[in-house]
Amino acid sequence: MSAPSTYVLIPGAGGLAWYWHRLVAELRSRGRDALAVDLPAGDDAAGLAEYVDAVVTAVGDRTGLIVVAQSMGGISAPMVCERVPVELLVLLNAMVPAPGETPGDWWGNTGHAAAWAAQAARDSRPLDDSTMFENFFHDVPADVRSAAIERGDPPQSGTPFVRPWPLAKWPDVPTRFLQGRDDRFFPIEFQRRVVAERLGIGVDGCPAGTWSR
């Protein structure tokens, strides 16, 4: 009998495992092993390699891995696949890197700013710093919003954004891409284009925003 699958959940910017707490509870209620990983996002000495080290250390000797990565987690998740045996990689509202590209250059290379602004215009929403929290948490339950506000904005070092993505190609691991159709920050049509160009696969839409679980 094969070992049961373990869901390894990699957060986005800020690196908080807490962002996955509702999904962890749901998976465990269904008898699944779920592991959400805290990343050293506030450490200016930590780059993508250190993020990957944190995930690999947390995984330990677990097998049957299904890696799920959200937002910025999409940059380090493929690197994890080069270090541990992964059965499936699931990208959720994620950034898809290109070989040699720095995560800081990803925004301009993909045309994110224009896509984000166009989506805001279609929604008749203002696009300024005062609306950032609402962009991310607009469809999240009130109790989760309150908990997020109480935690505050987690620190995110700029170090991982200045070093080139080190892989020469995407890992040889089955990959699926899930995208919230209501995501205001990464509009779904923008993601369809980027994912098709960089991975050559389709995007499965789901009724959720950036942080919905």
C-alpha positions in Angstrom: 0.0 0.0 0.0 1.4 3.4 -0.9 1.9 6.1 1.7 -0.9 8.6 2.1 -0.5 12.0 0.4 0.8 15.0 2.3 -0.3 18.5 1.3 2.6 20.9 1.6 1.3 24.4 1.7 3.6 27.3 0.8 2.4 30.8 1.5 3.0 34.0 -0.5 4.6 37.3 0.5 4.9 37.6 4.2 5.5 33.9 4.5 2.9 33.1 7.1 1.7 29.5 7.5 -1.4 31.1 9.1 -2.8 32.1 5.7 -3.5 28.4 5.2 -5.1 27.6 8.5 -8.7 27.1 7.2 -7.5 24.8 4.4 -5.3 22.9 6.9 -8.3 22.3 9.1 -10.4 21.2 6.1 -7.9 18.8 4.8 -7.3 17.3 8.2 -11.1 16.9 8.7 -11.0 14.7 5.6 -8.2 12.6 6.9 -5.4 14.2 4.9 -2.0 15.2 6.2 -1.5 18.9 5.7 1.6 20.9 6.4 1.7 24.7 6.2 5.2 26.2 6.3 6.4 29.5 7.8 9.0 31.1 5.6 11.8 33.5 6.8 10.2 36.4 4.9 11.3 39.1 7.4 14.9 38.1 7.3 17.0 40.2 4.9 19.6 37.5 4.8 17.1 35.0 3.4 16.6 34.5 -0.3 14.7 31.9 -2.3 17.3 29.2 -1.4 16.5 29.8 2.3 12.8 29.7 1.6 13.3 26.3 -0.1 15.4 25.1 2.8 12.6 26.0 5.2 10.1 23.9 3.2 12.4 20.9 2.8 13.2 20.9 6.5 9.5 21.0 7.4 8.8 18.1 5.0 11.4 15.9 6.6 11.0 12.3 5.5 7.4 12.6 4.4 6.6 11.1 1.0 3.6 11.3 -1.4 3.9 15.1 -1.5 1.4 17.4 -3.1 2.9 20.9 -3.1 0.4 23.8 -3.2 1.9 27.3 -3.6 0.0 30.6 -3.4 1.1 34.0 -4.9 4.8 34.5 -4.4 5.1 30.9 -3.2 4.9 30.0 -6.9 8.5 31.1 -7.3 10.1 28.9 -4.6 7.7 25.9 -5.1 9.3 24.6 -8.3 12.7 24.8 -6.5 11.3 22.6 -3.8 10.4 20.0 -6.5 14.1 19.7 -7.3 14.9 18.8 -3.7 12.2 16.4 -2.6 10.0 13.9 -4.6 6.8 15.7 -5.4 3.8 13.9 -7.0 1.9 17.0 -8.0 2.5 20.8 -7.9 -0.6 23.0 -7.6 -0.2 26.7 -8.2 -2.9 28.9 -6.6 -3.2 32.5 -7.8 0.5 32.3 -8.1 3.5 34.0 -9.8 5.1 31.9 -12.5 8.8 32.6 -12.8 11.0 32.3 -15.9 14.6 31.0 -16.0 17.1 33.8 -15.1 14.3 36.3 -14.2 14.4 38.0 -10.9 11.1 38.0 -9.0 11.5 41.8 -9.0 11.5 41.9 -12.8 8.5 39.5 -13.0 6.0 42.4 -12.6 7.3 44.4 -15.6 8.0 41.4 -17.7 4.5 40.1 -17.4 2.7 43.5 -17.7 1.1 43.1 -14.3 0.6 46.8 -13.6 -1.4 47.4 -16.7 -3.5 44.2 -16.2 -4.2 45.2 -12.6 -5.2 48.7 -13.5 -7.5 47.5 -16.3 -9.3 45.1 -13.9 -9.8 47.9 -11.4 -11.2 50.1 -14.2 -13.6 47.3 -15.3 -14.8 47.0 -11.7 -15.0 50.8 -11.3 -12.7 50.6 -8.3 -10.0 53.1 -7.3 -6.4 51.9 -7.5 -4.4 53.3 -4.7 -2.6 52.2 -1.5 -5.8 52.8 0.6 -7.6 49.9 -1.2 -4.8 47.3 -1.0 -6.3 45.4 2.0 -9.6 45.4 0.3 -8.1 44.1 -2.9 -6.7 41.0 -1.1 -9.5 40.4 1.5 -12.6 41.6 -0.2 -14.4 38.2 -0.2 -12.9 36.8 3.0 -15.2 36.0 6.0 -15.4 38.8 8.6 -13.7 36.7 11.3 -10.7 36.0 9.1 -10.5 39.7 8.1 -10.5 40.7 11.7 -7.8 38.1 12.6 -5.7 39.3 9.7 -6.0 43.0 10.8 -5.0 42.0 14.3 -1.9 40.2 13.0 -0.9 43.3 11.0 1.1 43.4 7.8 3.8 40.7 7.9 7.3 41.9 6.9 8.6 40.8 3.5 12.3 41.3 2.8 13.2 42.5 -0.7 16.1 40.0 -0.9 14.2 37.2 -2.8 13.2 39.7 -5.5 16.7 40.7 -6.6 18.3 37.3 -7.3 17.6 35.5 -10.6 15.4 32.4 -10.5 18.0 29.6 -10.6 16.3 26.8 -12.5 17.1 26.3 -16.2 13.6 24.9 -16.8 10.3 24.0 -15.1 10.7 20.8 -13.0 9.4 17.5 -14.5 6.4 17.4 -12.1 2.7 17.3 -13.1 1.5 20.9 -12.6 -2.0 22.4 -12.2 -2.9 26.0 -12.0 -5.9 27.2 -10.0 -7.0 30.9 -10.2 -9.7 32.7 -8.4 -12.0 34.3 -10.9 -12.6 37.2 -8.4 -8.9 37.9 -7.8 -8.4 41.6 -8.0 -4.6 41.6 -7.8 -3.9 38.8 -10.3 -6.8 39.1 -12.8 -7.7 35.7 -14.3 -7.3 36.7 -17.9 -3.8 38.1 -17.1 -3.0 34.7 -15.5 -4.3 32.7 -18.4 -1.9 34.6 -20.7 1.2 34.3 -18.4 0.6 30.6 -17.6 0.1 29.7 -21.3 3.2 31.6 -22.3 5.4 30.2 -19.5 4.0 26.7 -18.8 2.0 25.9 -21.8 -1.0 24.7 -19.7 -4.5 26.0 -19.0 -5.8 27.7 -15.9 -8.7 26.3 -13.9 -10.9 29.1 -12.6 -12.6 28.9 -9.2 -15.0 31.3 -7.4 -12.5 33.1 -5.1 -10.3 36.1 -4.7 -6.6 36.3 -3.7 -6.9 35.1 -0.1 -10.1 33.2 -0.1 -10.0 29.6 1.1 
